[in-house]
Amino acid sequence: MSSRVVMPTRCFCPELGGKMAIEPQKVEVQPGGIAIQWKDGHKSFYPSKYLRANCGCAHCVEEWTNRRILDPATVPDDIRALDYMEIGRYALQFLWSDGHYTGIYPFTRLRELCPCEECARAKPH
């Protein structure tokens, strides 16, 4: 299990109307998934298989059509993140136990993927 405090930034996002961009405060690799404490106080927990199945890299999603190539059923049930690293000040990249490592998860995408009940209610149906 690894945990690191993410360095503070002063990144402002034009897509958010100049508001402070979505940023993690703390990221923790746990046995069942990834826990993120966001700077706005929100807490997210991403089960490993869910996050791996939602990888957006060119090996998992067709680059031009955005068609999903990775069949989520092929992701092992016991998949786990072995480690992660920050990509600039906008994303995280995970090393998965199946050897996959090319997926970059922008902070905004991670918040979109948050599976908690609060976020599920806020998503358009």
C-alpha angles and dihedrals in degrees: 000000000000129000130182135175110236114233114254118252137185096221117156119198121215090203088062093052093261093306121138109287121246107270136172119237096192133010121195128186105214130180093260100036148304123316118200126187106200124212090242089061097257117135121210131188118192117193108229097240092048093051094044091049089054095055111140100200123126090259091058103033127038105249101221103034099031087229112157111248097177112082105216089215089067093059107100115247090229095052114139139176110251095189143334140210136202117251107211110302097307112059151023128230122202133206105218127205090242089064095255114138110147099091117108115199111201113212091243091054091049090054090049089052095048105131098200120124093246092056093042090056092049094053118097112252 
